[in-house]
Amino acid sequence: MRTWRDVARYHLVVPWAPLLIPWAILAGSFLVNLVIFALAPDGQHTVVTSHGPVSVPNATSGYTGGVASIYIVFLIIGLNLVGRSLPFALSLGVSRRSYYAGSAALGVALAVADGLVLAVLQLIERATDGWGVRMDFFRVPYFLAGPWYLTWLTSSVALALLFIYGMWFGIVYRRWSLFGVTAFVIAQLAVVLAGVLLVAGANAWAGVGHFFTGLTAAGLTGLLAGLALLLLAGGHATIRRATV
């Protein structure tokens, strides 16, 4: 455990990279969307009353999708973390297993902390009626639309999953360079294609549709957690064979 902590501290020698960059990019996206919603006129819709058609302001909120930027940045940070620092860490005598476990532990810790901040910002967004302009930046239909604790859990799991996925890409790149990354992507696409062909051959699209439409946000979070564990195992198996 102490070695894991030392690896995490090693990654935080330049703390602004993993700690501040995600929030700087998210803040930029938030400000752009806030300005757009503040300057854009309220939407109108027509309601038929006893006195005839009446145009009234649209009370529905606008989902921007801008919060996705922090998830994308987590993927990039996970990739850069391993690709940049793995050779030097191994030269200091850190084992591959300890390096991978410490890096993953840091990613999970960052995901939990940032997920909590996202949940708090979502509470503020709801209390202020979408920051005063009916903008849903931190709320996403179905995925991040439940109570704050479920938003915290879902955000944390999704951030950790993308961080671990990025780490796996970084390991592949460090070991096999661009050719390896290309082969890695092609292999994943082949797995997806095989799954599509399998479902199509069994004529099971209706069952797949029922499964996903019946899946709650909590169920989706559990599914993402299971996928994160699979990615974690895949990255661990790959780093054991990495040479630098």
N, C-alpha and C positions, 0 to 999 in steps of 0.2 A: 504493500500500500504506500509506503514511503517513496518508493521509486516512481509509482504512478503520480504522486503529488509533485515530485521533482520534474517529471516530464511535463506536467501541466504548467508548472512555473516556468519551465524552459520556453514553452510556447507563448508565455505572457511577458517575455523580455521586452517585446514591443507591444504593449497592451492595447494601443489604440486600434490595431488591426482587427483583432477578433471582437473587441468590446465596443468600439465606437463606429467603425465603418458601417455595420448593418443599420444602426440607428441614424447615422448621417444620411444614408441613401433613403431610408424610410421617411425621414423628416422632409427631405426634398420632395419626394412623391406626395406626401401629405399636403405640403404647402401649395404645390401646383394644383392639386385637386380642390383644395379649399378655395383658392382664388377663382377657379373655374365655376364652382358651385355658387360662390358669392356674387359673381358678375352675371351669371346666366339667369334669365327670367324664370320665375316659377312656372312649372308646367300647368296647363289648364285642361280641364276635362268638362264635358257637358253633362248636366243632370237634368232630367225631365221632371218638372214640378207641376203643380196644379195651375201655375201661372205661365207655363210654357218652359222651353229650354233655357237653362241658366248656366253660364260658364263660371266655374269655381276653381280655386287653386287645387292642384293635385297634392294630396296629403301623403302620398307614398314617398319613401326615401329612395335615394339613388345609391346603388352599390357601385363602387369605383373599381374594386379589385386591386387597388394600389398596395394593399398590405402584402401581396404576393412578393413584393421586392425583397423583403427581409428573408423570406424562405429561399429565394434564389441566391442571395448573398451567402447564406449559410452553406449552401452546396459549394460555392466557389471557395469559401474559407476552408472548408474541410479538404478540398482538393489541394489548395495552395499550402496548407499546413504540412501535409505529408510530403508533397513534392519538393518543398523548399528545405525542410529541416531534417528529413530522414538521414541523409548521409552523415551530417555532422553529429547527430545524436548517436548513431551507431559507432562513430569514431571515438566517442567519449566512453564507450563500453556499455551502453544501455542495450539490453537484449531486445530483439524484435518484438517479443511478446509483451514486455513491459512498456515499450514505446507505444505499441498499438493500444494497449489497455489504458495507459495514461492519457493518450490523445482522445480516445473515445470518451473517457470519463470527463475530460474537459468539455467536449462537445455536449454531453448530456447536461452538465452543470450549467453551461451557457444557455442551453435550450430551456431548461426549467426556469432560470432567472428571467430570460427574455419573454418566455411564455406568460409569466406572471405579470410583467409590465404590459404586455398586449391585452391581458384580461382586464387590468385596471383601466387602461385607456379605453377599452370597450365600454366599461361602466360609465366613464366620464362622457363618452359619446352618447350613450343612451340618456343620461341625465340632462344633457344640453340639447336634446332633440337634434342630434347630428351636427354638433358644433354650431348651432344656430342657423344652419343652412340646409338642414335635412340631408346631410351627407353621411352615408354609411361607409366609412373607410375601414374600420376595424371589425365590422360585422360582415360576414359572408353568408349568404343563404345556405341553410342546411349544415354547412361545415363549421362555421363560427357564429352561430345564432342562438345558442342556448344560454344557460346560466353561466356566471363568471367562472365557477370552478371547472365546468366542462370545457369552456374556452381555454382555460389554463392548461388542462390536461391535453386537449387536442393540439393546441399550439406547440406545447413542449414535445409531444411525440413526433409531430410533423417536422419540427426544426431539427430534432435529434436524428430522425431518419435521413434527412437531406445532408446533414453534416457527415454522417457515417457513409452515405452513398458517395459523397465527394471525396472522403478519405480513400475509399476503394479505388476510385478513379486515379487519385494521386499515387497510390501504390503501383497500380498498373503502369502509369506513365513513367514512374521512376525506374521500374524494372525493365519495361519493354518499349519505352519511348512512344512516339506517335503511332507506330505500326501496331503496338500492343493495344493502345486506346481504340484504334479503329477496329481491330479484331474483337475487342471487348464489347463495343457498341453493336457490331454485327451479330455477335453471339446472343446478346439480349434481344435484338430484333427477331432473331431466329426463334428464340423461345416464345416470344409473343405471337409470332406467326404460327408456330406449332399449336399453341393454345387456341388460336382462332380457328384453325383448320380442324382441330379436335372437336370443338364445340359445334362448328358447322356440320361436320360429318355425323355427329350424334343428333343433329337438329335440336340442340338444347338452348337456343337463344332465349326462348321464353323463360326457361328456368333461371338463366343468368340474369335476365331482366328482373324477374321477381325477387331474386336474392338481393340485388343492389337497390331496388326501389323500396324493399322492406327493411333495409339496413338503417338503423338509427345513427345519429351522430356519435353516440357512445360506442356502438358496434363498429363504425368506421374507424374510430380511434383504436379500438382493439385490433382491427385488421392491420392498421398502419404499424402498430407496435410489433405485431408478429412479423411483418415485412422487415422492420428495422432489425429485429434479431437475426433474420436470415442474412441480411446485408452485413451485419456485424460478423457473423460466422464466415461469410465469404471473404471479407477483407482480412480476417485473421488467418485464414488458410492461404491467402495470397501473399501476405507479408512474410510468412515463414519461408517462402521461396524467393524472396526479393534479394537481389545482390546489388550492391552499389559500389 
